[in-house]
């Protein structure tokens, strides 16, 4: 099946649940407004299953109902992983064999973002989701600068350390702050270092992995990314395997028409 519908109580019933806030005090009129909005969103019939005031003049709603929209899975476009996942042993081996020195990685949260949970999950030894962070990799020299690092400071520190890769986590996303900060980051490194800049990698729960080119960085990771995925990407991007893929080699089978004729016995 490539055409599907949402599922709530029974397969294909089209039931969905959504939440939102309206700038109205709680009460019947606010619930009526919520149902009107749900109807305009294509949810019909809709039910307000939960509502409560969240401060003076605002109400939070949870609405449940049915939609008629269909999803064609053949038309879904996502950013596919274009590199193999490597074990820590394979990552260390690739760095040792191809770089002949430690891979220098620097990470930080920039701007006013004080949430280090993302960058800590990738860099710190304790890691995330059962995987050790990049500090666990013997062939990596990792520096975690922490939170609220200014872009000029990060550029200066990365240049001084001759960083191969700079990892930036952005959790605060109000008014697209993560996008503005990332564009500022890319512009500052481009202006300061040009083509010699390090690999720029950003990540956070509200990033779309397909936005890397638009943001001016090399790679964007979304929520749920593990240290192993990041380590594998760094090896793929910075240390491509010199061994050619047999599938990409020209056919070595000689053309019989080009072979010299056998001499008569």
Secondary structure, DSSP 8 states (H G I E B T S, - for coil): --EE---SSSTT--EEEEEEEESS-SSHHHHHHHHHHHHHTTEEEEEEEEEEE-STT-EEEEEEEEE---EEGGG-------S----HHHHHHHHHHHTSS-EEEEEE-BTT----HHHHHHHSTT-BTTB--GGG-TTEEEEE--SSB-HHHHHHHHHHHT-SEEEEE----GGGHHHHHHHHHHHHHHHHHGGG--EEEEE-TT--GGGHHHHT-SEEE-TT--HHHHHHHHHHHHS---S--GGGS---S--GGGS------
